[in-house]
């Protein structure tokens, strides 16, 4: 039987809250289901609260609200904050990624 995890998009105000909302949808209050895209991909592979048979789906309510909160501008701000705290060997890559959302769509 497919397990459905409900993501309440109205609670997502930016990237940080996305991780909280998804973690709680899968694993209850204070639950974890990744704190970055790599960890999220690992969690989607199983073993982090989802059924062993992989039979689960996400129902994303109020997705339009969260889409704005997770859009290019907010993602660039998030990456800029990460770059400020990152080890100096990672700052250049993060700052480069910060610029990518602002250039979307690419010029013709």
N, C-alpha and C positions, 0 to 999 in steps of 0.2 A: 504494500500500500504506500503510495507516494506521500511523503511528509511535505507540508507547505510551511515555509517560514515567511512571516509577514514583516516587511520593512515599511515602517511608517515614515514616508517621505516628508511629511510635514515637520518631523523632528530633526531633519537634516538641514543644518545651517551652514555647513562647510565640510571640508574633508575630515577634520577631527571628529565631528559628530557622526559622520557617516560610519566610521569604524565602530563607534559606540553603539549606534542603532543596529547595525548588522550583527555585532557580537551579542547583543541582548536578544535579537530575534532568534538566533540559533541556540544560545546557551543561557538565556535568562539574565536577570539583573547582574550587571558587572561582568557579563560574559565576554569572551574573546573569540574573534573570528578574523584575525589579521589586523595589522595597524599600518600596512602599506600594500601595494599591489602584488608584490612578490609573495608576501605572507598570505594574502587573500587567496592567491592562486593555489598555494599549498593547502590551505584550509578547504578549498573547493574540491580538492583531490580526495578528501575524506580523513576520518580519524580525529576531527576536531569538533565533535558534537553532532555530526550528521550521521544518518543511517549507514551501517556498514555496507549495505548493498548499493549505495549511491543513489537511491531512489528518493530524490528531494527536488523541490523547486522553490524559488523565491517569488512571492507576490509583492510587488512594489507599489504601494498605495501612494497617492499624491505625488507621483513621479515628476510631474511638471514643476512642482515647488522645489524639489531637491535638485532637479536638473539645473535650475538657475543658481542654486547654492553651490553646485559642483562644476559650474561652467568654466570657461577658459580664464576669465579674469580672476576668479577666486582661486583656481588652481595655481596660477602664476604667483599670487600672494602667498599661498601655502608653501610653494617651492622657495620663494624668497626668504620666508621665515626659516625654513629648513637650512638654506644655504648659510644664513647668519650663524647657525648653531653647529654646522657641520665641520668636520675635520678639514683643514686647509687643502688636503689632497682631493677632496670631493667638491669643494666650493665652485670651481670652474664649471664642472659638469652640471651642477644644480643651477647655476646662474644661466648657463646656456639653455637648459630646459625651461627656465622662467621666461625666456624670450619667445619660445615657440608658441605658446597660446596667444600672445599678442599679435603674432604674424598670421593668424588664421582668419579667414582663408588665405592661402598663399596668393601673391599677386599674379595676374595673368601673364 
